[in-house]
Amino acid sequence: MQDNLSQTFAALADPTRRAMLSQLSRGDANVSDLAKPFLEKMSLPAITKHLQVLEKARLITKTREAQWRPCKLNSDAFKDVADWMEQYRMFWEESFDRLDAYLKTVTAKKKGKKNGRKK
C-alpha cells in the first residue's frame, strides 16, 4: 500500500490533473465542467480516471447531488504536502543565507584589494 504523500505526489505529477486542481481552486465544479477543457484531446472515461486518482490521493472530494457530481478541493491533503515541503524550504533558505554571507565576504575582499592597489 502506498502512503498518502506518495499518492499525492503521483497525482500531482500529471499536468491534466494539475489543470483540474487549478480549475477547482477557483471554486467547486461538477465533473462535466471539469471535463470540458479536455474533451477534444481525451475521452470522458479517461477524465473520470484522472478524477479518481485525485480522489484516491484525497486532493478532491466528489459528492452526489441528483445527476450532478460536484467536486471540490480537499485542503487537508494540500496541508500535508505543504508541511512536508516546509522542511526543505527552511533548508534552502539557510543555504541561501550562507551563500549570501559568503558572497559578501568575497565582494568585500575584492573591494579591499582594489582599494589597496589604487594607493
C-alpha positions as CSV (number, residue, x, y, z in Angstrom):
1,M,0.0,0.0,0.0
2,Q,1.2,3.5,-0.9
3,D,1.4,6.2,1.7
4,N,-0.7,9.3,1.3
5,L,2.1,11.6,0.5
6,S,3.3,9.3,-2.3
7,Q,-0.2,9.1,-3.7
8,T,-0.4,12.9,-3.6
9,F,2.8,13.5,-5.5
10,A,1.9,10.8,-8.0
11,A,-1.4,12.5,-8.6
12,L,0.3,15.9,-8.9
13,A,2.8,14.6,-11.4
14,D,0.3,14.7,-14.3
15,P,-0.4,18.1,-16.0
16,T,-4.0,17.2,-16.7
17,R,-4.7,16.6,-13.0
18,R,-2.9,19.8,-12.0
19,A,-5.0,21.7,-14.5
20,M,-8.1,20.2,-12.9
21,L,-6.9,21.2,-9.5
22,S,-6.3,24.7,-10.8
23,Q,-9.8,24.9,-12.1
24,L,-11.1,23.7,-8.7
25,S,-9.0,26.4,-7.0
26,R,-11.4,28.9,-8.5
27,G,-14.4,27.2,-7.0
28,D,-16.3,23.9,-6.8
29,A,-17.2,22.3,-10.2
30,N,-19.1,19.3,-11.4
31,V,-17.5,16.5,-13.4
32,S,-18.8,17.7,-16.7
33,D,-17.5,21.3,-16.1
34,L,-14.1,19.8,-15.2
35,A,-14.1,17.7,-18.3
36,K,-14.9,20.5,-20.8
37,P,-11.4,21.8,-21.4
38,F,-10.1,18.2,-22.1
39,L,-12.8,16.6,-24.2
40,E,-11.1,17.5,-27.5
41,K,-8.0,15.5,-26.6
42,M,-9.3,12.8,-24.3
43,S,-12.3,10.6,-23.6
44,L,-14.7,11.0,-20.7
45,P,-13.6,7.7,-19.2
46,A,-10.0,9.0,-19.2
47,I,-11.1,12.2,-17.5
48,T,-13.0,10.1,-14.9
49,K,-9.8,8.1,-14.2
50,H,-7.9,11.3,-13.6
51,L,-10.6,12.4,-11.2
52,Q,-10.4,9.0,-9.4
53,V,-6.7,9.4,-9.0
54,L,-7.2,12.9,-7.5
55,E,-9.9,11.5,-5.2
56,K,-7.8,8.5,-4.1
57,A,-5.0,10.9,-3.3
58,R,-7.5,12.9,-1.2
59,L,-6.8,16.0,-3.2
60,I,-10.5,16.3,-4.1
61,T,-13.8,15.2,-2.8
62,K,-16.7,14.2,-5.0
63,T,-20.3,14.1,-3.8
64,R,-23.6,13.3,-5.4
65,E,-26.4,15.7,-5.9
66,A,-29.1,14.3,-8.1
67,Q,-27.5,13.8,-11.5
68,W,-24.5,16.1,-10.6
69,R,-21.2,15.1,-9.2
70,P,-19.8,18.2,-7.6
71,C,-16.0,18.2,-6.9
72,K,-14.1,20.4,-4.5
73,L,-10.5,20.7,-3.2
74,N,-9.6,19.0,0.0
75,S,-7.4,21.5,1.8
76,D,-6.2,18.9,4.3
77,A,-4.3,16.9,1.7
78,F,-2.6,20.1,0.5
79,K,-1.6,21.0,4.1
80,D,0.1,17.6,4.3
81,V,2.2,18.4,1.2
82,A,2.9,21.9,2.5
83,D,4.1,20.6,5.9
84,W,6.4,18.1,4.2
85,M,7.8,20.7,1.9
86,E,8.4,23.2,4.7
87,Q,11.5,21.4,6.0
88,Y,13.1,21.7,2.5
89,R,12.1,25.4,2.3
90,M,13.9,26.0,5.5
91,F,17.0,24.1,4.3
92,W,17.1,26.1,1.1
93,E,16.6,29.4,2.9
94,E,19.5,28.6,5.3
95,S,21.7,27.6,2.3
96,F,21.0,30.8,0.5
97,D,21.7,32.8,3.7
98,R,25.1,31.1,4.0
99,L,25.8,31.7,0.3
100,D,24.8,35.4,0.7
101,A,27.1,35.8,3.7
102,Y,30.0,34.1,1.7
103,L,29.4,36.3,-1.3
104,K,29.5,39.4,0.9
105,T,32.9,38.4,2.3
106,V,34.3,37.7,-1.2
107,T,33.0,41.0,-2.5
108,A,34.4,42.8,0.5
109,K,37.8,41.2,-0.1
110,K,37.8,42.2,-3.8
111,K,36.9,45.8,-2.9
112,G,39.7,45.8,-0.3
113,K,42.2,44.6,-2.9
114,K,41.1,47.2,-5.5
115,N,41.4,50.0,-2.9
116,G,44.8,48.8,-1.9
117,R,46.1,48.8,-5.4
118,K,45.0,52.4,-6.1
119,K,47.1,53.8,-3.3
